[in-house]
Amino acid sequence: MVAKNDLVTEITSQEFPGFIENKLVLVDFFAEWCMPCVMLTPVLEEIAGEIKNVKFAKINIDGNQETAAKYGVSSIPCLIIFKDGEEIDRIIGAQPSEVIEEKIKEHL
C-alpha cells in the first residue's frame, strides 16, 4: 500500500500533463515492489517539506505504463525534473537527499 502524503502527490497518467505544466516539478517514477523506491519515499517527503516552491509527485509505473514509456523510464526509481512541462533533468536510482536537493536547486 502506498502511503498518502500531502507533500508528494500520487498522480495518474491522466493527471500527469496538467500536473507538470506549471512551475518546477519533480516526479518520482516508482513501483510498490521496488525496495529502493520504498526507501526513497521518506527522503522525497522530507525534501518536499523543505523546498516549498517546487511541486512533488509520484507515479506508479505499473498502473501508468504509457507515461513511463513516453519518458523512456527503464530503471526505477527515476526522478524526472520538469519545468513548464518540459523535462530538464533526471536522477536515476536511490540517491541521498543532498544529491536530489542539489539537482533541484540547480533549476530554481
Secondary structure, DSSP 8 states (H G I E B T S, - for coil): -----SSEEE--TTTHHHHHSSSEEEEEEE-TT-HHHHHHHHHHHHHHHH-TTEEEEEEETTT-HHHHHHTT--SSSEEEEEETTEEEEEEES---HHHHHHHHHHT-
